[in-house]
Amino acid sequence: MWLHRTYGNLVLVGSKRARFTRGWAVAYWFIPLVNVVRSFQVIKDLWLRSDSLNDRDAYDSLPAPAFLTGWWGMSLTWAALGRLVRFMERDARTPLELINATDMGMLVNAIGLVAGVLAIKVVLEIDRRQQCFEVSPAQHPGAATQGDARASTSAQTH
């Protein structure tokens, strides 16, 4: 829901074009293997376009900010190591193997915690960047139809 709305907000903050549609920006997160690459590209695009009012043409070739790359790297590491821990737990036969799996599980949980905090910071930062741009009522997508409806209603009452 947040991603759909913030990607739609790009028009309100002055973005002339977006790399993805709002629907695909969300859908890429649910397509296996595609989500490893495209989801990051969606967030990168959202971050860069929210920051600069789309004043460049070649957003696709701009490097991702280090903060985004760090968040995405932590998230992928968390996911990969989480799978490894599940295999370690399943295959553990001795007390030492169970201890190793538990230790690894605690490390993975710590990485997950860091990835979660970074994800919250990504959301807050994109939100902050979009709120820096003031939108006049005339720029709001529904403004013309609302204004026309009010004008026709007041004309009918007079």
Buried (B, 14 or more C-beta within 10 A) or exposed (E): EEBEEBBBBBBEBBBEEBBBEBEBBBBBEEEEEEBBEBBBBBBBBBBBBBBBBBEEEEBEEEEBBEEBEBBBEBBEBBBEBBEEBEEBBEEBEEEEEEEBBBEBBEEBBEBBEBBBEBBEEBBEBBEEBBEEBEBEEEEEEEEEEEEEEEEEEEEEEE
